[in-house]
Amino acid sequence: MKHPTPPRAPRIARAARGGAALLTAVLLAAPPATARAATTDPAPSRAEIHQALGLDDQPADYVVLVDTSGSMNQDGRYDTVRSTLGSFLNGMSPKDHVALLTFDSRPQPRYIGSAGDSAAIMSKLPAAPDPAGDTDIGEALDAALTELERDQASPVASVVLLTDGEHHPVGGSRYPDATGPAWTALRGRAQALGGRTELAGYALPLGNGATGADLLGDVVKSTTVLRPDSIQDLGSYLARAGERTRIRKAQLLLAGDVGKGVTAEWSDTGRADLTSGSATAKLTLRSTSPHAPLTVTGVSASIGNPSVALDGLPERLTLRPGESRTFDVRLRGRLSAGPLPVRRVKEADATLKLSGRVTSAWEQPLAPDVRLNVPQQVRVTRAVVPLRATVGSAAFLPGVVVGGALLLLAGWLWWLRTHRPRLRGELLMKRVYGDAFTDRVELTGRTVRLRPPSVGGRGRVRGRRRSTDTGPRIDLLIRYTPDGSSARESSATCLPDRDVVVNGVSFTYLSGRAAPGPSGTPAGGPR
């Protein structure tokens, strides 16, 4: 039998809107005076975390099955149930959906609707058990599953069974024994329900012979059988069942937070210009956790370039769920110009490296029921750091050009000094055979052209500087042709104060002061 219910609240993932704001107000409202004070802030309690998560806004289904068979009159069991069940209902949220069913020979719905008014719910319980009632746990569980199979059921559901006996149905029950096909069908329905709902059972046997409570665990696999030492312990055990349901709410809500941490990315779109030795850029730290706050301590960053340092990040940082914070960081250093400091604009891509320990203040209070498994290291998602700088010296290229020109000039002067030294002294020329007329040529400049009027012919003389044991000397390199043609041109080297014959003409190299010729006229002049 299906019962009309109010429209169900949005699913847990969507219904958590506003949880982050509440979290901020409860846990992070007062910024620490100092970083040291922040590290000593106490962790929030589990109740504060549940409040920050807004668990009261997350709906859950409760089906409470109360045994009203005749044996419940013993030892004041039914009265204890009536007195303690109200406290259990008070712990529910108005968003929760509760179905209160009593059962003896058959189940009977007493209240189905919102859990907001516990007094109204309790008023639906009968004043006393049925003295002639039997205990049909199978029919009670069938009714509980039918209630949870409705279309608008919540994603978290609990079945609470309170009984003091064993399964003892009346004749004609669909569940005559504690086993059989009917029970197999119940288990199949519960398994299918658990595939789409966080289904759990809590069985409270209220007497030594209450073996029927164990049947709930046979149908609903995730069942906790709570065994109070006495009926007076019922209140604390019911409170434990309610707490377990809140934990399951938190587990479902925080499923998306498991394994989520902090990411870092270089968020500046342009290239940081380090021409002046420093530049400002932007770096973003982001929490990927939808609900839990995350704290990063010991934050430090580098960009994998030993010549460039990065600073500007706080040593300790707490991020609200899903929060991103962008920091103006400063790069200090210069890009290397390389082996040749040519003046140019250099671009380079460095790699962002960030260290720090990531934790959540929620981890310890929620453990071991909820394990967030927060990654301890910051994950860098965009690691490329684009850099640029004008490097090198503006004087380098002009200096290279000037230096090269000076080297060329020095080389040319060395070559000129060695291969074209300035000449001095005189050169005497006369035919070896024939007349005895002598031509005298004064050696000046670096090259002397010969047109001896007496000897005739043409020639050219230049020097070659040599290094000797007695010091440098200048040899004469003589090229001469007797008729002016290149075909008869010959060459020879004449050492200082020596002579040499070229093409029948004797050349005498006087390296000292020039002497007058035989006729008293200068060499090369008229005889």
Beta strands, then each sheet from edge to edge (+ up, - down):
strand 1: 61-67
strand 2: 97-103
strand 3: 107-114
strand 4: 156-163
strand 5: 198-205
strand 6: 223-225
strand 7: 262-266
strand 8: 272-273
strand 9: 278-287
strand 10: 294-302
strand 11: 308-311
strand 12: 316-319
strand 13: 324-333
strand 14: 344-351
strand 15: 353-359
strand 16: 379-382
strand 17: 384-391
strand 18: 426-431
strand 19: 438-442
strand 20: 447-450
strand 21: 458-468
strand 22: 471-481
strand 23: 490-494
strand 24: 499-502
strand 25: 505-510
sheet 1: 3+ 2- 1- 4- 5- 6-
sheet 2: 11+ 13- 9+ 7- 16-
sheet 3: 8+ 17+ 14-
sheet 4: 12+ 10- 15+
sheet 5: 19+ 18- 25+ 24-
sheet 6: 20+ 21- 22+ 23-
end
